[in-house]
Amino acid sequence: MIDGPLAHDGIIEIDGEVYRHHGTLKRDAFARTELVEKDGKKYLFKVSRLAIFGRLKLRRLMNGLTGHEVHVHHLLEGVHGVPKLTRRVSENSFLREFVEGRTLDRDPPELRPDFFDEFHDIVRNIHARGVAFVDLAKKENVVVTTEGRPFLIDFQISISLSKSRWPPALLWNVIVRMMQRADIYHVFKHKRRCWPGSLTDEERRTLARMPWFNRVHKYVFRKPYHLIKRRFIPKHGDSEYPFYENE
């Protein structure tokens, strides 16, 4: 089933197992993400389900998006601040650990004093595995846990270094390294927004030197992409990372 299993009467069957269904966290033209529970443990169930230009569905691309995100999770296995992958359910879906909290864009609680130091460490540890997050500009990709600690989610467009020595692969690795520098820039940008008075001199200097490729990405890729997306890809839903259990 391209769209994946659907919930019915508060339950959803995934890969032959019955889970309690808590609700849809996100539903758009690219994926459907559900919050499910089994044996007292919560999981995020994500199904890639592209619906571009009306009802056209691109199965191979959907499967590739899922396979890529699963691969990145394998590369980052054991990195603190990255949710644990449970398993790939089908060609276009997977289960992973659910992190209780709110995203940074949804009025999270007071952050721990060392929140941004830990955030920076998480990103550096991701880079040490050869991965660039790429989409760190989005505040909704940073979860603040119930303890006020950072977790990163949504690795769908993250990229990783190639081990090949062929010239195209070497060029690709240059791009990955540039995106890693952009990741650090965005860590400090989030810190400036939340705690501007706590920036160090080095962090201020980094923010003053916006990487040139960020500008290229913004004006050559991101803005045209959003124009095309609004014109041809309909909005299928909303994103709502759950409130804490005690609210």
C-alpha positions in Angstrom: 0.0 0.0 0.0 1.6 3.3 -1.1 0.0 5.4 1.5 0.7 2.9 4.3 -1.7 1.5 6.9 -4.4 3.9 8.3 -5.7 4.2 11.8 -9.1 2.9 12.7 -10.9 3.2 16.0 -7.8 4.3 17.8 -5.5 1.5 16.5 -3.2 1.0 13.6 -1.7 -2.2 12.3 1.9 -1.9 11.3 3.8 -4.8 9.8 1.3 -7.3 11.4 1.4 -5.7 14.8 -1.3 -3.7 16.5 -0.4 -0.3 17.9 -2.4 2.3 19.7 -2.8 5.4 17.5 -2.3 8.8 19.3 -2.7 11.0 16.2 -1.1 12.4 13.1 1.9 14.6 13.8 2.4 15.8 10.2 0.7 15.2 6.9 1.9 17.0 3.8 2.6 16.3 0.1 5.8 14.4 1.0 5.0 12.2 4.0 2.5 11.2 6.7 3.9 10.9 10.2 1.9 9.2 13.0 2.4 8.9 16.8 1.8 5.3 17.9 2.3 3.2 21.0 3.0 -0.4 21.8 3.7 -2.0 25.2 3.9 1.4 26.9 6.5 2.8 24.5 5.8 5.5 21.9 7.1 5.5 18.3 7.0 7.8 15.3 5.7 6.0 12.2 6.7 7.8 9.0 5.3 7.0 5.5 6.8 8.7 2.4 3.7 9.4 0.2 4.5 11.9 -2.5 1.4 13.4 -4.3 2.7 15.9 -6.8 0.7 17.5 -9.6 -2.6 16.1 -8.4 -2.8 12.4 -7.9 0.5 11.4 -9.5 2.4 9.2 -7.1 6.1 8.6 -7.6 6.8 5.2 -6.0 10.5 4.9 -6.6 11.2 8.4 -5.3 9.1 7.7 -2.2 11.0 4.5 -1.6 14.3 6.3 -2.2 13.4 9.0 0.4 12.7 6.4 3.0 15.8 4.4 2.2 18.0 7.5 2.4 16.6 8.6 5.8 17.0 5.1 7.2 20.6 5.0 5.9 21.4 8.3 7.7 19.9 6.9 10.9 22.2 3.9 10.6 25.2 6.2 10.2 24.2 8.1 13.3 23.3 5.1 15.5 24.4 5.8 19.1 24.8 9.6 18.7 23.1 11.3 21.6 20.4 13.8 20.5 19.4 11.7 17.5 16.3 9.5 17.9 16.9 5.8 17.6 15.7 4.0 14.5 13.5 1.0 15.4 13.2 -0.6 12.0 12.3 -0.1 8.4 8.7 -1.4 8.0 8.3 -1.3 4.2 10.0 0.2 1.2 8.5 3.6 2.0 8.0 3.6 5.8 9.8 3.2 9.1 9.4 3.3 12.8 11.7 5.3 15.1 11.9 6.3 18.8 9.5 9.1 19.7 11.0 12.0 21.7 8.6 13.7 24.1 8.7 17.5 23.9 8.0 20.5 21.7 9.8 21.8 18.7 11.8 25.0 19.1 9.2 27.0 17.1 6.3 26.1 19.4 6.9 28.0 22.6 9.1 25.4 24.3 9.7 25.6 28.1 12.7 27.3 29.6 15.9 25.9 28.1 18.6 24.3 30.2 21.6 26.7 30.8 23.8 24.3 28.7 21.1 23.8 26.0 23.1 25.4 23.2 26.4 23.8 24.3 24.8 20.4 24.1 23.1 21.4 20.8 26.5 22.3 19.4 28.0 19.0 20.6 25.2 17.0 19.0 25.8 18.7 15.6 29.6 18.2 15.9 29.1 14.5 16.7 26.8 14.2 13.6 29.6 15.8 11.5 32.1 13.3 13.0 30.0 10.5 11.4 30.4 12.2 8.0 26.9 13.6 7.9 25.6 17.1 7.3 22.1 17.8 8.7 21.4 20.5 5.9 18.0 21.6 7.2 19.0 23.0 10.5 17.6 26.5 9.7 14.1 25.1 10.5 13.3 25.5 14.2 10.7 22.7 13.8 13.6 20.2 13.3 14.9 20.9 16.9 12.9 19.2 19.7 13.2 20.5 23.2 12.6 17.5 25.5 10.6 17.6 28.7 14.0 18.0 30.5 14.8 21.0 28.3 17.5 19.2 26.2 17.9 19.3 22.4 17.1 16.5 20.0 17.3 16.7 16.2 14.6 15.2 14.0 13.9 14.7 10.3 17.0 13.6 8.4 15.2 13.2 5.0 17.5 15.7 3.2 20.7 15.2 5.2 23.7 14.2 3.2 26.9 12.2 4.0 30.4 11.9 2.8 31.4 9.5 0.0 34.2 7.0 0.5 35.0 6.9 -3.2 38.1 8.6 -4.6 36.6 9.4 -8.0 36.6 13.2 -8.8 32.7 13.5 -8.7 32.8 12.0 -5.2 35.5 14.3 -4.1 33.5 17.3 -5.3 30.4 15.9 -3.5 32.5 15.8 -0.3 33.3 19.4 -0.6 29.6 20.2 -0.7 29.0 18.0 2.4 31.7 19.9 4.3 30.2 23.3 3.2 26.8 22.1 4.5 28.4 21.1 7.8 29.7 24.6 8.2 26.2 25.9 7.5 24.9 23.6 10.3 27.2 25.3 12.8 26.1 28.7 11.5 22.5 27.8 12.2 23.2 26.5 15.7 24.6 30.0 16.5 21.7 31.6 14.7 19.1 29.8 16.9 21.2 30.8 19.9 21.1 34.4 18.9 17.4 34.3 18.5 16.8 32.7 21.9 19.7 34.0 24.1 21.4 36.9 22.2 23.3 38.0 25.3 25.0 34.7 25.7 26.8 34.6 22.4 30.6 34.4 22.6 32.9 36.6 20.5 33.7 33.7 18.2 30.0 32.9 17.7 29.3 36.5 16.8 32.1 36.5 14.3 30.8 33.3 12.7 27.3 34.9 12.4 28.8 38.0 10.9 30.3 35.9 8.1 27.2 34.3 6.6 28.6 31.5 4.3 28.4 32.5 0.7 26.8 29.1 -0.2 23.9 29.9 2.3 23.1 32.9 0.1 23.3 30.8 -3.1 21.0 28.2 -1.5 18.6 30.9 -0.3 18.2 32.8 -3.6 19.0 30.2 -6.2 17.4 27.1 -4.7 15.2 27.7 -1.7 13.1 30.7 -2.8 12.4 29.2 -6.3 11.6 25.8 -4.7 9.0 27.4 -2.4 7.4 29.3 -5.3 7.1 26.0 -7.2 5.9 24.1 -4.1 3.1 26.6 -3.5 2.0 26.5 -7.1 2.1 22.8 -7.8 2.2 20.9 -4.5 -1.0 21.3 -2.5 -1.0 21.6 1.3 -2.3 18.3 2.6 -2.2 19.0 6.3 -0.4 20.6 9.2 2.5 19.9 11.5 1.8 19.6 15.2 4.5 18.1 17.4 2.6 16.9 20.5 2.3 18.7 23.8 3.8 17.2 26.9 1.9 14.3 28.5 1.1 16.3 31.6 -0.5 19.2 29.8 
